[in-house]
Amino acid sequence: EHSGRCFYNDSIATTPESAICGLQSFDRPIVLLAGGYDKHVELQEFGQAIARRVKAVALLGQTGPTIQAAILAASTSQNSDPPAMHLAESFTKAFEWAVSQSTSGDIVLRSMKSFLVENGVVDDASYRQALAALPACAPAEHIRNAALQEFDLQVAAEKYAALYRAHV
């Protein structure tokens, strides 16, 4: 947590379906970081979930424009305003923009980990370094336990299974 914002690294969300489940697990406003390498998967449902649940989204890489188009289409069909959107040229710029869009009480969520790409890879260490660069944030060695809250894999797996069963 930093300045009343909770930062989550949804490191098990490697598909649009698992990222949707991650979005559905929060009841507070979400600022999302998503996008990157195009693995040629369907992104319409992800765009719909973002349009319903997210207040702002920083989009990255090859899939950024595709996700943006899916969000705009979903917002139009839902007769709602789209979330604030930003097509970022790097993970660092996406993270900075996401933090600037968030306020106390918000969730800042990094999702679809396998799609996030900057110079080939954005790993968990890159996310922790971005958090450590925030003013007055905990030192990098404490981020894993303080500022960066990792999903408990067992709890997340149970949530995903329950949501999957609800959709089948």
Order of alpha helices (4+ residues) and beta strands (2+ residues): beta-alpha-beta-alpha-beta-alpha-beta-alpha-beta-alpha-alpha-beta-alpha
